[in-house]
Amino acid sequence: MTTEMNFYETCKGLEEGSIRVAEKVNGDWKVNAWVKETILTGFRIGKLTDMSEGQFSFYDKDSIPTRKFTTDHNVRIVPGGSSVRSGAYLAPGVIMMPPSYVNIGAYVDTGTMIDSHVLVGSCAQIGKHVHLSAGTQIGGVLEPVGALPVIIEDNAFIGGNCGIYEGTIVREGAVIATGVIINAATAVYDAVKGDFLPRLETGQIEIPANAVVVAGSRPVKHGKGAEDGVHIYCPVIVKYRDEKTSSSLVMEDLLR
């Protein structure tokens, strides 16, 4: 099979959900580096072309056009300027509010809400019944090919204007409150257990299952900043999800 044929076959599998950039194996997430390598070949073989439609002008590689959907896909893409790139999977039952964008290699599972102004970056893995609130950015991790993408597991709730980047893993049922930013360098404090979250061996932060994370700060301990009472950003786990937390999120089911 030629490189070009392999790329298009892989994209087809990604769009069908039969191929994934990362998969959960015995509770741990493993990256399929060959899928990332194949996606990267699509950029190399493509030629810049005019993809303009109506009053909107687009110029991109002809190998990676916009995905086309039909009602048979059972995906709601509400009018208003959203776009899904080829090689991305949106499961039946996904809702996409405008304007939003899902990049190549991303996997969005059933029942997930992609609210307005949301970015689902390249290769991000989004679980079942996740809510990505308005203005949230889920970062893309295409290179290096061996690096895990951002992963949001089932039933997680990501609040408005959050940023989850650099291979962060948000485990099942976690709640990330409005405005929280998490990347590989972010120190996250667990106020329930009284300690900072350890990093994975690969360097990423993993938010525990059912954790409720809010934006916080911690004091600078050394130098002039400490003398002046300066604080630096630090997300804080304030509790773990309970029935009261879950009931406050039930209303979103009425939108599906």
C-alpha positions in Angstrom: 0.0 0.0 0.0 1.4 3.4 -0.9 1.9 6.1 1.7 -1.0 8.1 0.2 -3.4 5.1 0.3 -2.3 4.3 3.8 -3.1 7.8 4.9 -6.6 7.8 3.5 -7.4 4.4 4.8 -6.2 5.5 8.3 -8.4 8.6 8.1 -11.4 6.4 7.1 -10.8 4.3 10.2 -10.4 7.3 12.4 -13.7 8.7 11.2 -15.4 5.4 11.8 -13.9 5.1 15.3 -12.3 1.7 14.4 -8.8 3.3 14.7 -7.8 5.6 17.6 -4.7 7.6 18.4 -4.8 6.4 22.0 -6.6 3.6 23.8 -7.2 2.6 27.4 -5.5 -0.8 28.2 -5.9 -2.3 31.6 -6.7 1.1 33.1 -3.7 2.9 31.4 -3.7 5.0 28.3 -1.4 3.9 25.5 -0.6 5.9 22.4 -0.7 4.4 19.0 2.3 6.2 17.5 1.9 4.7 14.1 -1.5 6.6 13.8 0.2 9.9 14.5 2.9 9.1 12.0 0.4 8.4 9.4 -1.5 11.6 10.1 1.7 13.6 9.7 2.2 12.1 6.2 -1.1 13.6 5.2 0.3 17.1 5.7 3.4 16.1 3.6 1.5 14.7 0.7 -1.1 17.4 0.5 -1.1 20.4 -1.7 -2.5 23.8 -0.7 -5.8 24.3 -2.4 -8.8 26.6 -2.4 -11.6 25.1 -0.2 -13.8 28.2 -0.1 -17.5 27.7 0.3 -19.9 30.5 -0.4 -18.9 33.6 1.4 -16.2 31.8 3.5 -12.7 31.5 2.3 -10.5 28.5 3.3 -7.1 27.4 2.0 -5.7 24.2 3.3 -4.0 20.9 2.3 -6.2 19.0 -0.2 -5.4 15.8 1.7 -7.3 17.0 4.9 -10.6 18.5 3.9 -13.5 19.3 6.1 -15.6 16.2 7.2 -19.0 15.9 5.7 -21.9 14.5 7.8 -25.4 13.2 7.0 -28.3 12.5 9.3 -27.3 8.9 9.4 -24.3 9.8 11.6 -26.8 11.0 14.2 -24.6 14.0 15.2 -26.1 17.4 15.8 -24.0 20.1 14.4 -26.0 23.3 15.0 -25.7 26.0 12.3 -23.3 28.9 12.9 -19.8 28.2 11.7 -18.5 25.0 13.3 -16.0 22.7 11.5 -14.8 19.2 11.8 -11.6 18.1 10.0 -11.3 14.8 8.2 -9.9 12.0 10.3 -11.9 13.1 13.4 -14.5 10.9 15.0 -17.8 12.2 16.4 -20.0 9.4 17.8 -23.8 9.2 17.4 -25.4 11.5 20.0 -22.6 14.1 20.0 -23.9 17.7 20.0 -21.7 20.5 18.6 -22.8 24.1 19.2 -21.5 27.0 17.0 -18.8 28.0 16.5 -16.6 25.1 17.4 -13.8 23.1 15.9 -12.6 19.5 16.1 -9.2 18.7 14.6 -7.8 15.6 12.9 -7.2 12.5 15.0 -9.7 13.6 17.7 -12.1 11.1 19.1 -15.4 12.4 20.7 -17.6 9.7 22.2 -21.3 9.4 22.4 -23.5 11.9 24.3 -20.8 14.5 24.6 -21.7 18.2 24.4 -19.2 20.5 22.5 -20.4 24.0 23.5 -19.8 27.3 21.7 -16.2 28.4 21.0 -14.8 25.1 22.0 -11.6 23.7 20.4 -11.0 19.9 20.5 -7.3 19.8 19.4 -5.6 17.2 17.2 -5.7 13.6 18.6 -7.6 14.6 21.8 -9.6 11.8 23.2 -13.0 12.8 24.7 -15.1 10.2 26.5 -18.8 9.5 26.8 -21.3 12.1 28.2 -18.6 14.7 28.7 -19.6 18.4 28.8 -17.1 20.8 27.2 -18.4 24.2 28.3 -18.3 27.4 26.2 -14.8 28.8 25.4 -12.9 25.7 26.5 -9.7 24.7 24.8 -8.6 21.1 24.6 -5.1 21.2 23.3 -3.7 19.2 20.4 -0.7 16.8 20.8 0.3 15.6 17.4 4.1 15.7 17.9 6.1 14.0 19.3 4.4 10.9 17.9 5.0 8.9 21.1 3.4 11.5 23.4 -0.1 11.0 24.8 -2.7 13.4 23.7 -5.1 15.2 26.1 -7.6 12.7 27.4 -10.9 13.6 29.0 -12.6 10.4 30.4 -16.3 9.5 30.6 -18.8 11.8 32.5 -16.2 14.6 33.1 -17.4 18.1 33.2 -15.1 20.9 31.9 -16.3 24.4 32.8 -16.3 27.5 30.7 -13.0 29.0 29.5 -10.9 26.2 30.7 -7.7 25.1 29.0 -6.5 21.5 29.2 -3.2 21.0 27.4 0.0 19.0 26.9 -1.3 15.5 27.5 -3.2 16.1 30.7 -5.5 13.2 31.7 -8.8 14.1 33.3 -10.1 10.9 34.8 -13.8 9.7 34.8 -16.3 11.9 36.5 -13.9 14.8 37.4 -15.3 18.4 37.4 -13.0 21.2 36.2 -14.5 24.5 37.3 -14.7 27.6 35.2 -11.4 29.2 34.1 -9.0 26.4 35.3 -5.9 26.0 33.1 -3.8 22.8 33.3 -0.7 21.8 31.4 2.3 19.6 32.0 4.0 22.3 34.2 0.9 23.1 36.4 1.2 22.2 40.1 -2.2 20.9 41.2 -2.9 20.8 45.0 -5.2 18.2 46.5 -6.7 19.9 49.5 -8.5 16.7 50.5 -5.3 14.7 50.8 -3.1 17.6 51.7 -0.5 17.2 49.0 0.4 18.1 45.4 -0.5 15.7 42.6 2.5 13.6 41.4 3.3 13.7 37.8 3.2 10.6 35.6 6.5 9.1 34.5 5.9 10.7 31.1 5.6 14.1 32.8 1.8 14.7 32.5 -0.6 15.7 35.2 -3.5 13.3 35.9 -6.6 14.6 37.5 -8.1 11.8 39.7 -11.5 10.4 39.1 -14.4 12.5 40.6 -12.1 15.3 41.7 -13.6 18.8 41.8 -10.9 21.3 40.7 -11.1 25.0 41.1 -8.8 27.9 40.3 -6.6 28.8 43.2 -3.2 30.2 44.1 -0.2 29.5 46.4 2.3 31.9 47.9 5.8 32.4 46.5 8.1 31.1 49.2 11.5 32.6 48.4 12.9 36.0 47.3 11.3 39.3 46.8 8.0 37.8 45.7 7.7 36.2 49.1 8.4 39.4 50.8 5.8 41.2 48.8 3.1 38.6 49.4 3.0 37.5 45.7 0.9 34.4 44.9 1.2 32.2 41.8 -1.6 30.2 40.0 -2.4 26.8 41.4 -5.5 24.7 40.7 -6.9 23.1 43.8 -8.9 19.9 44.3 -11.5 21.1 46.9 -13.5 17.8 47.2 -14.4 14.7 45.3 -17.7 14.5 43.5 -20.8 13.4 45.4 -24.5 13.2 44.8 -24.9 17.0 45.4 -22.2 17.8 42.8 -23.8 15.3 40.3 -27.3 16.7 40.7 -26.1 20.2 39.8 -24.9 18.8 36.5 -28.1 16.9 35.6 -29.8 19.8 33.8 -27.5 19.4 30.8 -29.2 16.1 29.9 -32.3 18.2 29.0 -30.3 19.7 26.2 -29.6 16.4 24.5 
